[in-house]
Amino acid sequence: MTLSIYDTLSRQVQPVTSISGVTTMYCCGPTVYRDAHVGNLRTFVLSDLIRRAIELAGGKVVLIQNITDVGHMSEDISNQDKLLLQAEVEKKDPFEIARMYETRFHQDLAELNVKTADQYPRASQSIELMIAMINKLIVQGFAYVGSDGSVYFDSKSFPSYGLISGNRLDSLKPGHRYEYSDEGGKRFHADWALWKLAGARTQMIWESPWGAGFPGWHIECSAMSMELLNNYVDVHVGGIDLRFPHHENERAQSNAAIGLETVGLWVHGEHLLFEGRKMSKSSGNVVLLSDVAAQGIDPLSIRLNFLENRFRSQMDLTWSSLKNADAQLSKWRRKMDSWGDSLSPKFDQEFLEAIENDLDTPRALQRLRIVEKSLRIADVDKRAIFIFADEFLALNLSTSQKKFEISEQQRSLLEARMQARNEKRWSESDSLRNELEATGLIIKDSAAGQEWSWR
């Protein structure tokens, strides 16, 4: 069987194909100036699901995911790099900021069982690749040195610009802001910077044939993906917010430099809302993976919530849905315990058909619920099917819920807290919860009473 998935460029569900026999993937990575929030993480889980679907069917994947640590302009401060701005706020070297948040990003991915990419190239360490591609674009007539000394891509030189987003060059209005506010040297308002002269900037700059400066944001993905994946990407993944202008510009640069269509499928994950609103710092509703863990909720509850929705659909994450997912994970793990301890997987055709049909994860989960309740499937087979499915779902369904006995001290604290709750002494109840969680327990309250589990 072959995975088929929606391609943004063709507006159709297309099979994932491979020229070399190994599926090459490129996923636009984070800008490491802050922690990734759960909305950002949905894109990286999407990339992981595509990879796991291909591997579950016996295929092989090479995945590259970049780390943006230079060249990404702030939306709030005119012509200010996000890393430099955060470095000012935290009073640290910008590369210290980048490495700190990059480390935390990898920790978050591990918490969500996202498989490690084959390479994580950093923009700051790929400057020579970008300079070489920019020079090639100039020689080929797709780029030019502007009157301000910066280098720009000539958007009119690429006739098929706009196929991903549906935007037409003649419809783009002057004054639309991409990243930079000081682009007076370009010939046409829709052109974009490939290399910016440093000007007054003194940090995070490099020498180039056009003078000291720094690369534009879009050129980094073109340069790194083409270099590391031999000039062709079978599946290019990113959030829907990158469709324009980032992926539109990236396609123009890569195709112009190589002379061919360089991406097989453009795959985008839709927006994530939280409690009905778009997550933003100004709204005060940005939720991090650490916030979820602090509530005593298994981080994989986020992954399960993502799986309950199609990746092409906008979804609304809530604390209630996270708690429900957490309860579902615990239930399935208890079921797995009751079905035995075999680790042998059993292929399930219906499950595989669901995920290979445009990653229909809600249907795949429904298949598991049918298996769980079936009176015709033996327990040992139920467990084997769940193990097979979890190679894709990555929810740690085989994690045993059989826990060690609690200590007398913990038992005493649990009884004291239950009595405090029954007598509505909420402050004392909260204090006892903190004591219990410090001993390694997770405490959950429900209409049925107080429940606990081990971390």
C-alpha positions in Angstrom: 0.0 0.0 0.0 1.0 3.6 -0.5 0.4 6.7 1.6 -1.7 9.3 -0.2 -1.9 12.8 1.2 -3.3 16.2 0.3 -0.9 18.3 -1.7 -1.4 22.1 -1.3 0.0 22.9 -4.7 -2.3 20.6 -6.8 -5.2 20.9 -4.3 -5.6 17.1 -4.6 -4.8 14.0 -2.5 -1.8 12.5 -4.2 0.3 9.3 -3.5 3.7 9.8 -1.9 6.2 8.6 -4.4 10.0 8.4 -4.3 12.6 8.7 -7.1 15.3 6.9 -5.2 13.3 4.3 -3.3 13.8 6.3 -0.1 11.2 9.0 0.7 13.0 12.3 1.3 11.3 14.7 3.6 12.0 18.3 4.7 10.1 19.9 7.6 10.5 23.6 8.3 11.8 23.7 11.9 11.5 26.2 14.7 12.9 29.7 15.1 14.7 29.1 18.3 14.1 32.4 20.2 11.4 31.0 22.5 9.8 27.7 23.5 7.6 26.1 20.9 3.9 26.2 22.0 1.5 23.3 21.4 0.3 24.9 18.2 3.8 24.9 16.8 4.2 21.3 17.9 1.3 20.1 15.8 3.3 20.6 12.7 6.2 18.5 13.9 3.8 15.7 15.0 2.3 15.8 11.5 5.8 15.3 10.0 6.3 12.4 12.4 3.0 10.8 11.4 3.9 11.0 7.7 7.2 9.4 8.4 5.7 6.6 10.6 3.0 5.9 8.1 5.6 5.3 5.4 7.8 3.2 7.7 4.8 1.2 8.9 4.1 0.1 5.3 7.8 -1.0 5.0 9.2 2.2 3.4 12.3 4.2 4.3 12.5 7.9 5.0 15.3 10.5 5.2 14.1 13.5 7.2 15.8 16.9 7.4 14.5 19.6 9.8 16.2 23.0 9.9 16.9 25.1 12.9 16.3 28.8 12.2 18.7 30.8 14.3 19.2 33.8 12.1 17.4 35.9 9.5 13.8 35.7 10.8 12.5 39.1 11.4 10.2 40.0 14.3 6.6 40.9 13.4 6.5 43.5 16.2 9.8 45.4 15.9 10.7 46.9 12.6 13.8 45.2 11.0 14.8 43.4 14.2 15.9 39.8 14.2 13.8 37.7 16.6 16.9 36.2 18.2 18.6 39.6 18.7 15.5 41.0 20.2 15.2 38.1 22.7 18.9 38.3 23.5 18.3 42.0 24.5 15.4 40.9 26.7 17.3 38.1 28.4 20.6 39.9 28.4 22.4 37.0 26.8 24.4 36.3 23.7 22.0 35.5 20.8 23.6 32.2 20.0 23.3 31.3 23.7 19.6 32.0 23.4 19.4 29.9 20.2 21.2 26.8 21.7 19.1 27.0 24.9 15.7 27.0 23.1 17.0 24.5 20.5 17.7 22.1 23.4 14.3 22.6 24.9 12.7 22.1 21.5 14.4 18.6 21.2 13.2 17.8 24.7 9.6 18.7 23.7 9.8 16.5 20.6 11.1 13.6 22.7 8.2 14.0 25.2 5.8 13.7 22.2 7.6 10.6 20.8 8.5 12.5 17.6 11.3 10.5 16.0 14.7 12.2 15.6 15.4 13.7 12.2 18.4 12.5 10.2 19.9 16.0 10.4 19.0 19.3 12.1 21.1 21.9 10.0 21.4 25.3 11.6 20.9 28.4 9.5 23.9 30.1 11.1 26.2 27.2 10.1 24.9 27.0 6.5 25.8 30.6 5.4 28.2 29.4 2.7 25.4 27.2 1.1 23.1 30.2 1.0 25.7 32.5 -0.5 26.4 29.9 -3.2 22.7 29.6 -4.1 22.3 33.4 -4.1 25.3 33.8 -6.4 23.8 31.1 -8.7 20.5 32.9 -8.8 22.2 36.2 -9.8 24.2 34.5 -12.6 21.0 32.9 -13.9 19.1 36.2 -13.9 16.7 35.4 -11.1 18.2 37.7 -8.6 19.9 41.2 -8.6 21.8 43.5 -6.4 19.5 46.4 -5.5 20.2 50.1 -5.4 20.7 49.7 -1.6 23.4 47.0 -2.0 21.2 44.1 -0.7 20.4 41.2 -3.0 16.8 40.5 -4.0 14.9 37.7 -5.9 13.2 39.0 -9.0 9.7 37.6 -8.5 8.7 38.5 -12.1 11.4 36.2 -13.4 9.5 33.2 -12.1 6.3 32.9 -14.1 4.6 30.2 -11.9 4.9 32.2 -8.7 1.7 31.8 -6.6 0.7 28.2 -7.3 1.0 27.1 -3.7 -0.9 30.0 -2.1 -3.1 31.1 -5.0 -1.6 34.7 -4.8 -0.9 36.4 -8.1 2.0 38.9 -8.4 -0.2 41.5 -10.1 -2.7 41.2 -7.2 -0.2 41.7 -4.4 -0.4 45.2 -3.2 2.6 47.5 -2.6 3.4 47.9 1.0 2.7 44.3 2.1 5.2 43.6 4.7 7.2 40.3 4.5 10.1 40.6 6.9 11.9 43.9 6.4 10.8 47.5 6.4 13.9 49.0 4.7 13.7 47.4 1.2 13.8 50.6 -0.8 16.5 49.1 -3.1 14.3 46.5 -4.8 12.8 46.9 -8.3 9.3 45.5 -7.6 7.3 45.5 -4.4 6.8 41.7 -4.4 10.6 41.0 -4.6 12.2 39.7 -1.4 15.6 39.9 0.2 18.1 37.1 -0.2 20.9 38.9 1.4 20.6 42.0 3.6 23.5 44.4 4.2 24.3 44.7 7.9 23.8 48.5 8.1 23.9 49.4 11.8 23.6 45.7 12.9 26.7 44.5 14.6 25.8 40.9 15.7 25.0 37.8 13.7 26.5 39.1 10.5 28.8 37.4 7.9 31.0 38.4 5.0 29.7 37.9 1.5 30.5 39.0 -2.1 28.0 41.8 -1.6 29.3 43.0 1.7 28.8 42.1 5.4 25.3 41.2 6.2 22.9 38.3 6.9 20.7 36.0 4.8 17.0 36.4 4.3 14.7 33.9 6.0 13.4 32.0 2.9 16.8 31.3 1.3 18.0 29.1 4.2 15.4 26.4 3.6 16.1 26.4 -0.2 19.8 26.1 0.3 19.7 23.4 3.0 17.0 21.2 1.5 18.6 21.2 -1.9 22.1 20.5 -0.6 21.1 17.8 1.9 18.4 16.0 -0.2 20.2 16.0 -3.6 18.0 18.7 -5.2 14.6 17.0 -4.7 12.2 16.7 -1.8 9.5 14.1 -2.0 7.4 15.6 0.9 7.8 19.1 2.2 6.0 19.8 5.5 5.1 23.0 7.4 2.3 24.8 9.2 -0.3 26.5 7.1 1.0 29.9 8.1 4.2 29.2 6.1 2.2 28.7 2.9 2.7 32.3 2.0 5.1 33.9 1.7 7.7 31.5 3.0 6.9 28.4 0.9 5.9 30.3 -2.1 9.3 32.1 -2.1 11.2 28.9 -1.2 9.6 27.1 -4.2 10.6 30.0 -6.5 14.2 30.1 -5.3 14.7 26.3 -5.4 13.1 25.7 -8.8 14.9 28.7 -10.3 18.3 27.5 -9.0 17.8 23.8 -10.0 15.8 24.3 -13.2 13.1 21.7 -12.2 10.2 21.3 -9.8 12.1 20.5 -6.6 9.2 19.3 -4.3 6.8 16.4 -5.0 4.2 17.3 -2.4 3.6 20.4 -0.2 1.9 19.3 3.0 0.5 21.8 5.5 -1.0 21.4 8.9 -3.8 23.7 9.8 -4.0 26.2 12.7 -4.5 25.1 16.3 -6.8 27.2 18.6 -6.8 26.9 22.3 -10.1 27.3 24.2 -11.6 28.8 21.0 -8.9 31.4 20.4 -5.8 31.6 18.3 -2.8 31.3 20.6 -0.8 34.5 21.0 1.4 36.2 23.5 -0.9 39.3 23.4 -3.9 37.1 24.2 -2.1 35.5 27.1 -3.2 32.0 26.1 0.1 30.5 24.8 0.3 26.9 26.2 3.6 25.1 26.4 4.2 21.4 26.8 5.6 22.1 30.2 2.2 23.8 31.2 0.4 20.6 30.3 2.8 18.4 32.4 2.5 20.9 35.3 -1.3 20.0 35.3 -0.4 16.4 35.9 -1.5 15.5 32.3 0.6 13.1 30.3 2.2 15.1 27.4 1.1 12.3 25.0 -2.4 13.5 25.7 -1.6 16.3 23.3 -0.5 13.8 20.6 -3.8 11.9 21.1 -5.8 15.1 20.8 -4.0 15.8 17.5 -4.8 12.3 16.3 -8.5 12.9 17.0 -8.5 15.5 14.3 -7.6 15.5 10.6 -4.4 17.4 10.0 -6.0 19.6 7.3 -8.7 20.8 9.8 -8.4 23.6 12.2 -8.8 22.2 15.7 -9.6 23.6 19.1 -7.6 22.2 22.0 -9.0 22.7 25.5 -8.0 21.7 29.0 -11.1 19.5 29.0 -10.1 17.6 25.9 -6.6 17.2 27.3 -7.9 15.7 30.5 -10.2 13.4 28.5 -7.3 12.2 26.4 -5.3 11.6 29.5 -8.0 9.4 30.9 -8.3 7.6 27.6 -4.6 6.8 27.6 -4.8 5.4 31.1 -7.8 3.3 30.2 -6.1 1.8 27.1 -2.9 1.1 29.0 -5.0 -0.7 31.7 -6.7 -2.7 29.0 -3.3 -3.6 27.6 -2.3 -4.9 31.0 -5.4 -7.0 31.2 -4.8 -8.5 27.7 -1.5 -10.0 28.7 2.2 -9.1 28.3 3.0 -10.2 24.8 5.0 -7.7 22.7 4.2 -9.2 19.3 2.4 -6.9 16.9 -0.4 -8.1 14.5 -1.0 -6.4 11.2 -4.4 -4.8 10.9 -5.6 -3.9 7.3 -8.4 -1.6 8.3 -6.1 0.5 10.5 -3.4 0.8 7.8 -6.0 1.7 5.2 -7.2 4.6 7.4 -3.9 6.2 7.9 -2.8 5.7 4.3 -5.9 7.5 3.1 -4.7 11.1 3.7 -3.8 10.3 7.3 -7.4 9.6 8.5 -6.4 9.4 12.1 -9.9 9.8 13.5 -11.0 6.7 11.5 -7.8 4.8 12.7 -8.7 5.6 16.3 -12.3 4.5 15.7 -10.9 1.2 14.4 -9.0 0.7 17.7 -12.2 1.4 19.7 -14.0 -1.3 17.7 -11.2 -3.7 18.4 -11.2 -2.9 22.1 -15.0 -3.6 22.5 -15.2 -6.6 20.1 -16.4 -9.9 21.5 -15.0 -11.7 18.5 -11.4 -10.8 18.9 -9.3 -12.6 21.5 -7.6 -10.5 24.1 -4.2 -11.6 22.9 -5.1 -10.4 19.4 -6.4 -7.2 20.7 -3.1 -6.5 22.4 -1.2 -7.4 19.3 -3.3 -5.1 17.1 -2.8 -2.2 19.6 0.9 -2.8 19.5 0.9 -2.7 15.7 -1.1 0.5 15.7 1.1 2.1 18.3 4.1 1.9 15.9 2.3 4.8 14.1 0.3 6.4 17.0 3.3 6.4 19.3 1.2 6.8 22.5 3.1 4.3 24.6 0.1 2.1 24.8 2.3 -0.8 26.1 3.4 1.2 29.1 2.2 -0.9 32.1 -0.2 0.6 34.5 0.7 -2.0 37.1 2.4 0.2 39.7 4.5 -0.5 42.8 2.7 -0.4 46.1 2.5 3.1 47.7 4.3 3.7 51.0 2.5 4.1 54.4 3.3 7.8 54.3 1.7 8.2 50.9 -1.4 6.2 51.9 -1.7 8.4 55.0 -1.5 11.6 52.9 -4.1 10.3 50.4 -6.5 9.5 53.2 -6.0 12.9 54.8 -6.5 14.7 51.5 -9.7 12.7 50.8 -11.0 13.7 54.2 -10.1 17.4 53.5 -11.9 17.3 50.2 -15.0 15.7 51.8 -15.0 18.5 54.4 -14.3 21.1 51.7 -11.1 22.3 53.2 -9.7 23.2 49.8 -6.6 25.0 50.8 -5.5 22.0 52.9 -6.4 19.7 50.0 -4.2 21.6 47.6 -1.3 21.5 50.1 -1.6 17.8 50.5 -1.7 17.4 46.7 1.6 19.2 46.5 3.1 16.9 49.1 1.9 13.8 47.3 3.1 14.9 43.9 6.5 15.6 45.5 6.7 11.9 46.3 6.2 10.9 42.7 2.4 10.5 42.4 0.0 12.2 40.0 -3.3 13.2 41.7 -6.5 13.6 39.7 -9.9 14.6 41.0 -13.1 13.5 39.3 -16.8 13.2 40.2 -16.0 9.6 41.3 -13.4 10.9 43.8 -9.7 11.0 44.1 -7.4 9.0 41.8 -3.7 8.6 41.7 -1.0 7.1 39.5 2.8 7.0 39.4 4.7 9.6 37.3 
